[in-house]
Every structure is written in structure tokens, then in C-alpha cells.
Amino acid sequence: MSVPPKVFRDTLAQVSGKMLTPVDINNLKQKLRMEDSNGATDVTLLMETLDNILEQEPGSYVEITIGDDGKITNIFIQLPFMKEALVKFPEVLLLDGTYRINNTKMPLYTFMVEYGYGCSIPVGHFFVANENMETIAAGFESLKKSVGVKILSQNQVFLVDKDFTEIGLVRKYFPESAIHLCLFHVFKTFRSETTKILGKNRNEITELVEKIVYCSTEETYEELYAQLLVKTTSQFEEYLKKKNWHECRHMWVSAWRKKTVTFGNRTTNRLESFHHKLKEVMKSMQSVAECVRGLVRFSNRKEFEIEHRRFLSKSTVAYCASANHEGLDGLVVDFPIV
């Protein structure tokens, strides 16, 4: 029940008169976990959990990748409603990872789309043993297997952080897609670098960078970028060149981004919000099997959200005013259903 150890210890001391140490409490937790699992290993529990998903969620796609050392390196999970969402709305995809949600320290990556009712829908989850390109690539490969190359080829924009591993994999599996960088992380990175490198004029440079990000034409970008090079220091100019900001301007400047379909998505915030809420109900000390069960339960809430919004769209009546009928106070209105 996620009771803080101190509260548990103090309450037990009041009831029994005995004071337990943190080691005692941890040993008790381990004992209860073993009793709950009937002595089964974490791997056995994980396999049973994945089998239950396939049994209880017909049409799910689950894949496990095993490394050369015999250890699990990747666990991909896609529920039926996730596949349906990706098939219907493949144009814009988001990708982001999160950490500290299981006792093996396996990061969780999630693919996400924006559904037709405006809600955010995860379309695939995968746990990775490490963040090497080969390991993360297994998640992309599983996504391709689950829906096919034809669906992935319909993607137009892929939204990520400025992570070269993720960008390299997007270019491999989505060669025709435009790659957009999350603007929240773009501004965060520039603010951090200007604080470290620049002196008194960092606020002026930050404002100039913001103008560059939101400029509407390529000509305006060239003018503002030239101003930036004049006003900044050689150290910051070197940083811009080293990190290829100018070379990848089509990923973060509006003059290029506006040419593609985005559905209004300029950041990965909707995915980060999903991960934040997920971590509120998941703990870093739970097993991978417990983590997977919680992930499935939490993801299924998104399916209920789709159904709820679908119901509202069918049951809600909207009206549009026009000049056909005399209304109150002489107002001319009409009420056709739209």
C-alpha cells in the first residue's frame, strides 16, 4: 500500500511495543513478496504475466528479445486498442523514455499518438536492459512487426528529444518522416548552455534564440542566426557548431516545421505527462512483472478515455448561430445541429 517505512515502524511500535530497524522491515517485505509469489522467480512471474496479457487481451503483441548472454534485453508490449490507434492515426508519433519504475532499473520507452478525440494514446511500450542503439532498435523492430511497414510509412512527423540514438533509429525505420525536436527541451538546453557559457548578455541571447525558434521564414532565420553569431561569444558559437544546431535547424525552427503535419504537437509534454502519472502508481522496488501488470492497467485507462470521448461526441448537441430566425432581444439566430 506504499506506506512510508517510518510510519509503518512507528505504528508497529505503538501496537507491539517493539521497534524494528530498516533492515527488519526490508526483510519482512522480501518475505511477503516470496509468499505472494509462491517462491517463483522474477523471470517465471514475468512470463506468466505476459501469458496472461495474451490470454486476457486477444490481439495483443508481446515480444521478448534475449541477448547473447541469455539475459532479457527488451520487452515489447502492445495492447489491441494501441494497435488500432496507431493504424488510425500514424501521421504524428512521439517517443520518450522514463526511469526508476522497477527493481532491475530497466528504462521504459513509449510510442504515443494523438487520437481523433484529442486524447494521448500510447501505441507501444518497451523495456530495455540498456540504452545502446541495438537494444532500443529492438523496440522499433517490434513496432514494425506489429503493424507492418505500410502503416509506419504513413508517418509524417516523429517528435523526440535531441537524442542522437533515437534520431538515428527514426531515420532508419521512418526514412520518409520529418524529425522534430521537443521545443521544451530545446529551450531548456539553450537556457542551460547560455547560463554556463555567457555572461551579462545571456538574457538578450535567450530572447534572440526564442525569436529564431518561432521565426516564420527561412530568410528571417538566416538574418537572426547571423545576429546571434555577432552578439554571442566564440565559446557559444563553438557550442552551436559542435552540437549541429544550425545543421539540424529544420528539426526545431518553425520556418521548416510548419511545412509538416503536427496536429499542434510541438513538444513531447503529453508523453512526459503520461509517464509522470504512471510513476505515481509505480515504485522503483517492484519487480518487472509487477511493473508490467501496473503498466497494462494504467494504459487501459486510455482505452476508457477514448470510449468516454466517443460517447460525448455522439451524445452532445452543438448549435451554430446564423441569420435565419428571430431570437431573444431581436437577436437573429438559427439552431441547426452540427
N, C-alpha and C positions, 0 to 999 in steps of 0.2 A: 504493500500500500504506500510505498515511498515515504514512510515515516522517518524523519531525521534520526540518526543513531543516538544523539544526545537526548532527544525526547523519549525514545524507547528506553534508554538506560535509566533515566530519571524516574519514569513511570514504574518500571520494574522494581527499582529500588524502594519506591514508596509502598508498593504492594507486598514485596517479599522481604524487604529489609536487607537485600543483597546487592552489592554494587558490582556490576560487570565491567570488564575492561573492553576497549575496542576490539581486541583480539578475540575475546569471548563472543562478542556479537557477530564478528565475521565468521567464526567457526560455526555458530548457530545458523547463520544464513546458508553456508555451504551444506550443512546437514539437511536443512529443509529443502534445498534445491535437489539434493540427491534423492531424498524421499519422494519428492514430487515427480522426478524423472524415472523412478523405479530402478535407479542405477545405470540407466542408459547413458552412453557417451554423447557429447555435444554433436558429433557428426551423425550419429544414429537419430537423434532428435531432429536434426536439420532435415535429414532425408524423409523422415516421417511427416514433417511439416510440409515439405514440398509435395509429397504424395497426396496429402490432404487437400492442398490447393488444387491440384489437377483433378481430384475427385469431386470436390465441392464447387469448383468453378470451371465447368466444362468449357473448353475452348481457350483455356489459359496456355501461355507459352512459358516454359521454365527450362533453363539450360544451365548446366554447371560445367565450368572449364577446370581441368586438372593440370597442374604443372608437371614438369619433368621429375620433380622430387616427390610426386604423389600427393601433394597438398592442393587444396582448393584455391584457385586464384581468382575466379569470377563466378558470381551467381546472378543470373538474369531472370527477372520476373515480370510478366506482362499479363494482366487480367483481361477478360474478354471486352469489357467496356473501354479499356485503354486502347486496345487494337482498333475498335470501332471509331474512337475519337481520332486516332492518327489517320485512318483511312479517309475519314470525312474532312479533316482539316490538317492536311500535311504541309500547307504553304509556309507556316512560320513555326520553327522549332526552337526551344530553349534547352540549354544544358547547364547543370551546375552540380557541385558535389558538396557533401557535408560530412562532419566527423563526430567522433565520440558518441556513438549510439549503440555500441556493443563491446563486449569484453575482449574481442580479438582485434579491436581497433581497425576493422575493415571499413574504409570510407564508403559512403553510399552516393552514387550518381543517379540523377533522374533526368529523363527526357520529358518535356512538357509542351503542350499546345494550348491555344486559346479556343475553347469550344464556341459553337454558334450562339450560345446564350450569354457569352461574355465571361464564363467561368473558366478557371485554370484547371486543366486535366492532365495528370501525369500519364504518359503513354508507355513508360518502361522504367523499371528500376534495375540497377545492377550494383552489387557489392564487389569491391576489388581488394585483393591482398596487398597491392602496392599501386603506385601511380606511374608506373612505366608505360610507355606508349603501347607495348604489346599487350599489357594487361587490360588497359582501358579500351583498346581496339576490340577486344572480345565482346564488350558490351555493344559496340557499334555493329559488330558482325551478327550478334544475336538479334538486334533490332531489324537488320536486313533480312535475316532468315524468317522472322515472324511475320512480316508484312510484304516482303518481296521488293525487288529493285524498282519495279514500276511505281509503287507508292512513294518510295524515297525520292525518285526522280521528279516528283511533283513539288518537292520542297523548293521554295524560292529564297527564304532567308533563314539563316541559322544564327541565333543570338548566344554569345558566350562571353566569358571574361577574357582578359588578354593573357590566355594561357597557350603557349606555343604547342604543347602536346595536343590539346583539344582542337586548336585551329588546324594542325596538321592532319588530324583524323577527319575533321569535317571536309577538308579539301579532298581527302581520299574517298570517302563514302558519299559525299554530296558535291561532286565536282562542278555542277552547274549552279550551285547555290551561292548567293551573296552572304558573306560573313559580316555580321555586325557585332561590335563590341558593346557591352553593357555601359551606358553612359554614366551610371552611378559610379562604377569602378574607374572609368576614365577620369572623372573629376576628382575622385578620391586619390588616385595615383598622382595626378598633376599637383594637387594641393600638398601632398606629402613631399614630392620632389622639390617644389618651389620653396617649401619651408626649410628643407635641408640644404639646398644649394644657393638660393637667392637671399638677398639682404632686405633693405628697406623697400625696394620696389616690387616685392613679391605680390602684393595686393594688385598692383597695376598689371603685372604679368598674368595673374589668375583671371582678372577680368578680360584680358585680351584673349586668353585661351578659351574662355566661355564664348566670346564672340566668334572665334574660329569654329568651335563645335557646332554652333547654331547658324552659321552663315549659309545663305541660300544659293549662292552661285560659286562656280569654280574660280571665276575671276576674283571674287571677293576673298576667297580663301588665299589665293596667291598673294594678294595685297596684304592681308592680315598676317600671313605667315612671314612675309618679308619684314613687316614691322616688329614681329616677335623676335626675329634674329638680330635686329638692330638694337632693341631695348634690353635684351637679356645678356647674361654673361656667357663667356666661352665654355664654361663648365656645363651650363644648362643646355647650350647648343650641342655640345658633345653628347649629352644625355639623350636629346631628341634624335640624333643620328644613330646612336648606339642601340636604342630601343625601336628604331624604324618607325617612329610616329608619322613622319612625313610620307614614307613609302606605303604605309597602310592607311592613309587618310580616308580612303573610300569606306573603311570599316567604322569610322567614328565621326565623320563630318557630314552634316545634314545635306550639303550640296550633292553628295553622292547617295546617301542613304534614302533620300526622299524619292529616288527613282524606282524603288522596290516596294513590294507589299510588306507591310509590317503589322497591320491591324492595330496600330498605335503603340506597339511594344518597342520601347527604347532602352529598357533595362531588363535584367533578369530578376527584378524585385518580386514578381508574382511567384517565381520558383523558390526564391530565398524565403519568402513568407511561408510557403508550404513546408519547407524544411524546418523553419523555426517552430511552427506549430507542431510538427512531427516530433521534434526533440523535447517538447514539453511533456509528452506522454511516453518517451523512451529514455532509458537510462543507460549510461556507459558501462555498467556492470552486468547487464543482461546478456544472455547467450545469443548467438546468431539466430538460432531457432526462435527464441522469444522475440527477437528483433523483427524477423520475417513475419511472424504472426501479427505483431503490432502494426507493421507496415501495411499488410493486407487489410486489416480492419480500418486503419486510418484512410487508406486510399479508397476503400469502398464508400466512404462518406462523400467522396466526389461524385460517385455514381448517383447517390441520393440527391445531391445538389443539382445534377442535370435533370433528373426527373421532376424535382420541385420547380425549377425554372421552366421546364417544358409545360408543366401543369399551369403555371401562372400565365404563360404566353397564350394558352388556349382558353383560359377562363376569364382573362382580363379584357374589358372592352375599352377601347380608346376612342376619343372623339376629336374631330377636327373642325374648327370654326370656318365658315365661309359666308358669302353674302346671298343666301337663299331664303332665310326665314327671319321673321321679326322676333327678336329676343327681348329680355327684360331691359327696361330703361332705354328702349329704342335701339338696342344693340342688335345688329343683324347677324344671326348665327345659323349654322346648319350642323346636324349631328350624324353624319354618316359613319358607320363602323369602318375602321381602317385596320 
